[in-house]
Amino acid sequence: MPAGEFKPGQFIRLMRRKAGFESFLASAAAIGIGLIFGLILLVIFKADKSLYGFSQILLTGFGSSAKFAKVLYQAAPLIMTVKSARGLRMRAPEPS
C-alpha cells in the first residue's frame, strides 16, 4: 500500500486516539441537536416558511466575507471566555 493511504476503518481508529476527539464529537452533537430543535420550533410556529428560515439560519453568516467577519467578531468574546476558563480549570490534587 502506498504511503499516505488509509484502510477503510483506519482513519476512524486513528482519530479516536486523539485527545480532543471526544470533545469535538460532543460539540458537534450539541450543535446538531440545537439545530434540529430550532427546526422543530420553526415548523411548530411557521410551518410554511420553516425550511426557508432554517436555510437562512445556516447560510446567512457565510453570505459574504463581511458577514463572516462579523460572525467571528461577535463570537470572539465567547471563544476567549471558553479558552480562559479551560486554562483556569481547577484540578484535584494527585493522591500521594
Helices and strands as residue ranges (DSSP letters): H 10-16, H 21-45, G 47-49, H 50-59, G 60-62, H 65-87
